[in-house]
Amino acid sequence: MNKQVKVGLVQMTCTADKQENLAKAVERVREAAQKGAQIVCLQELFTSLYFCDAEDYDNFALAESIPGPSSDVLKTLAAELNVVIIASLFEKRAQGIYHNTTAVLDADGAYLGKYRKMHIPDDPGFYEKFYFTPGDLGYKVFKTKFATIGVLICWDQWYPEAARITSLMGAEILFYPTAIGWAHTQNDDTNTEQYNAWQTIQRSHAVANGVHVVSVNRVGSEAGIRFWGGSFVANPFGSVIYQASHSDEEVIVQEIDLAKTDSYRTHWPFMRDRRIDSYSQITKRYIDEE
């Protein structure tokens, strides 16, 4: 039996004005809904510029509670449009405790919960450990009106363990809100290699787990980084069925067939053949010789 779902990807530029970005995201979600989207994913930290390019205490003022002001606006929008909204926000949990968090709002406006980013990078231009406490909610799936979805965030993309666990919890689609790009000083060969590696690792999650992967990235130049866009949808064979541009804002709606998961897992039974009895060493940081 076919189970068709239309997913919307909002790839956009951002400014320093938080309310302006939120209003823009609202309009883009409306546009996606008009195109038939049932689940709409916004990019990582879409209400602001990517502030993690510098360690600046003033940036903590951008954070908010979840549920809170931005998620309240989006839950009303979700109910109005009958769409699921995946919203990546800077969460203030308590004084001195902040997270990189995604809220999931169901098509009736219900707040289904949040996922807190588990893997936190610390690289030049991406000083996220200064701002974000590692997630402590574990991996999450959300039973929405249209599909059971898993949400991971940006740096989580590089870890097959995160995709595997989320898939084992029943996710039919893996969504990755993202903010990643090239340094202005890099040459074209390096840029191409980095983007290809980023897309390849996520396509491999689709193959290994037999699920669709939806990755939503921002575009535009901010503080020495040229965000590379390139948002895409991969099917359970890892084939890219849509890829956005590297420079333009886009609202993409792509229909996917969730029944492909059963077909794929039946014909290429990686889930069946997992040797779970042999994986205990995966919990070690490194396997030293004894």
C-alpha positions in Angstrom: 0.0 0.0 0.0 1.3 3.4 -1.0 1.7 6.0 1.7 2.4 9.3 0.0 3.6 12.3 2.1 4.6 15.7 0.9 7.5 17.2 2.7 8.4 20.9 2.5 11.9 22.3 2.9 12.5 26.0 3.6 16.0 27.1 2.6 16.4 30.8 3.4 18.8 33.6 4.3 18.6 35.3 7.8 19.2 38.7 9.3 20.0 40.1 12.7 16.3 40.9 13.3 14.7 37.9 15.1 11.1 39.0 14.4 11.9 39.6 10.8 13.3 36.1 10.4 10.3 34.6 12.2 7.9 36.5 10.0 9.8 35.3 6.9 9.7 31.7 8.1 5.9 32.0 8.6 5.5 33.2 5.0 7.7 30.5 3.7 5.7 27.8 5.6 2.5 29.3 4.1 4.1 29.0 0.6 5.0 25.4 1.3 1.5 24.6 2.5 0.0 26.3 -0.7 2.2 23.9 -2.7 0.7 21.0 -0.8 3.3 20.3 1.9 2.1 18.3 4.9 5.3 18.4 6.9 7.5 21.5 6.7 11.0 21.6 8.1 12.8 24.9 8.8 16.6 25.2 8.9 18.7 25.2 12.0 18.4 28.4 14.2 16.3 30.1 11.6 15.3 33.0 13.9 18.7 34.6 13.8 22.0 34.8 12.1 24.3 31.9 12.9 25.7 33.5 16.0 28.1 30.6 16.9 30.7 32.1 14.6 32.0 34.0 17.7 32.0 33.5 21.5 29.9 36.5 22.5 27.9 36.6 25.8 25.4 39.0 24.3 24.1 36.3 22.0 22.5 34.4 24.9 19.8 37.1 24.7 18.6 35.4 21.5 17.5 32.3 23.4 13.9 31.6 24.5 11.9 28.9 26.3 10.3 26.0 24.4 7.4 26.1 24.4 7.7 29.8 24.1 7.1 32.8 21.9 8.3 31.4 18.5 6.8 28.0 19.0 3.5 29.6 20.0 3.4 31.5 16.7 4.2 28.4 14.8 1.7 26.2 16.6 -1.1 28.6 15.6 0.2 28.5 12.0 0.4 24.7 12.0 -3.3 24.5 13.1 -4.4 27.1 10.6 -2.6 25.4 7.6 -3.0 21.8 8.8 0.7 21.1 8.5 3.4 19.7 10.8 6.2 22.2 11.5 9.7 21.3 12.5 11.2 24.4 14.1 14.9 24.6 15.2 15.3 27.2 18.1 17.8 28.4 20.6 16.4 27.2 23.9 16.9 28.8 27.3 16.2 25.9 29.7 17.2 27.7 32.9 19.7 30.4 33.9 23.0 29.3 32.5 21.7 26.2 30.7 21.0 26.6 27.0 20.3 24.0 24.2 20.2 23.8 20.4 16.7 22.4 20.2 14.0 21.5 17.7 10.3 21.7 18.5 7.8 19.6 16.6 4.2 21.0 16.2 1.5 18.7 14.8 -1.0 19.6 12.2 -3.6 20.5 14.8 -1.2 22.8 16.5 -0.4 20.4 19.3 3.1 20.7 20.7 4.5 17.1 20.4 7.8 17.8 22.2 11.4 18.7 21.5 14.7 17.2 20.5 17.9 18.6 22.0 21.0 18.4 19.8 23.3 15.6 21.1 26.5 16.2 19.2 28.0 19.7 19.7 30.9 20.9 17.5 33.7 23.3 18.4 35.5 24.4 15.3 36.7 27.7 13.9 33.5 29.6 13.0 31.3 27.0 14.8 31.9 27.6 18.5 28.8 25.8 19.6 30.2 24.4 22.9 30.3 27.9 24.2 26.5 28.2 23.8 24.9 24.8 24.0 24.7 22.1 26.7 24.6 18.7 25.0 21.2 17.2 24.7 19.9 15.0 27.5 16.6 13.8 26.2 18.1 11.1 24.1 17.0 10.4 20.5 13.4 11.1 19.7 10.6 10.2 17.3 7.4 12.1 17.0 4.1 10.6 15.9 2.6 13.3 13.7 -0.6 13.3 11.7 1.1 12.3 8.5 4.1 10.2 9.6 6.3 9.1 12.5 9.4 11.3 12.1 12.8 11.5 13.6 14.6 14.8 14.1 18.4 15.2 14.4 20.3 18.5 14.2 23.3 19.5 12.0 26.4 18.0 13.6 24.3 14.9 14.4 24.5 14.3 10.6 27.9 12.8 10.8 27.1 10.1 13.3 25.5 6.8 12.0 24.7 5.8 15.5 22.2 8.7 15.9 20.5 7.9 12.6 20.4 4.1 13.5 18.9 4.6 16.9 16.3 7.0 15.7 15.3 4.7 12.9 15.1 1.7 15.3 12.7 3.8 17.4 10.3 3.8 14.4 11.2 6.9 12.4 9.8 6.8 8.9 11.7 9.9 7.8 14.8 11.5 9.3 14.8 15.3 9.2 18.1 17.3 9.7 17.7 21.1 10.2 21.2 22.4 9.4 23.5 25.4 9.3 26.7 24.6 7.5 28.8 26.2 4.9 32.2 27.0 3.4 34.8 29.4 4.6 35.3 32.3 2.2 39.0 31.4 2.1 38.5 27.9 0.7 39.0 27.0 -2.9 36.4 25.3 -5.2 37.9 21.8 -4.9 37.7 21.9 -1.1 34.2 23.3 -1.2 33.1 20.5 -3.5 34.7 17.8 -1.4 33.1 19.1 1.8 29.6 19.3 0.4 29.9 15.9 -1.2 31.0 14.4 2.1 28.1 16.1 3.9 25.6 14.8 1.5 27.2 11.3 1.2 27.1 10.6 4.9 23.4 11.5 5.1 22.6 9.4 2.0 24.3 6.5 3.7 21.9 6.9 6.6 19.0 6.5 4.2 20.6 3.4 2.7 21.6 1.8 6.0 18.2 2.3 7.6 15.9 2.1 4.7 14.3 5.5 5.3 14.0 8.9 3.5 16.3 11.6 4.7 15.4 15.3 4.5 18.2 17.8 5.1 17.4 21.5 5.3 20.3 24.0 5.2 20.5 27.8 5.1 22.0 30.0 2.4 23.8 33.4 2.4 27.0 34.8 3.6 27.5 35.5 7.3 30.7 36.5 9.1 33.2 34.7 6.8 31.0 31.7 6.1 29.1 31.1 2.9 26.3 28.8 3.8 26.1 26.2 1.1 22.3 25.6 0.8 22.0 22.4 -1.1 19.1 21.1 0.9 18.0 17.7 -0.4 15.8 14.7 -0.1 17.2 11.2 -0.4 15.1 8.1 -0.8 15.8 4.7 1.0 18.2 3.7 -1.8 20.2 6.9 -1.1 19.2 8.5 -4.4 18.8 12.3 -4.3 15.3 13.0 -5.6 15.6 16.7 -5.0 18.5 19.1 -4.4 18.3 22.8 -3.9 20.8 25.3 -5.2 23.9 26.5 -3.3 23.0 30.2 -3.5 19.2 30.8 -3.7 16.4 30.8 -1.3 13.9 28.0 -2.1 10.7 26.5 -0.8 10.7 22.9 -2.0 7.8 20.4 -1.7 8.7 16.9 -2.5 6.3 13.9 -2.4 7.8 10.8 -0.9 6.4 7.2 -0.7 6.9 5.8 2.8 6.0 2.3 1.6 9.4 2.2 0.0 10.9 1.5 3.4 9.1 -1.9 3.7 10.1 -2.8 0.1 13.7 -1.7 0.6 14.1 -3.5 3.9 12.6 -6.7 2.5 14.8 -6.8 -0.6 18.0 -5.5 1.1 17.4 -6.8 4.7 20.1 -4.9 6.5 17.9 -4.5 9.6 17.2 -8.3 9.6 20.9 -9.2 9.4 22.2 -6.9 12.1 24.5 -8.8 14.5 23.4 -7.0 17.6 25.2 -9.5 19.8 28.5 -8.3 18.4 28.2 -4.5 18.9 28.9 -4.0 22.6 32.3 -2.4 21.9 30.5 0.5 20.1 30.0 2.2 23.5 33.8 2.6 24.0 35.5 5.9 23.1 38.3 3.9 21.4 39.2 0.2 21.3 42.7 0.1 22.7 44.9 -2.9 22.4 45.1 -4.9 25.6 
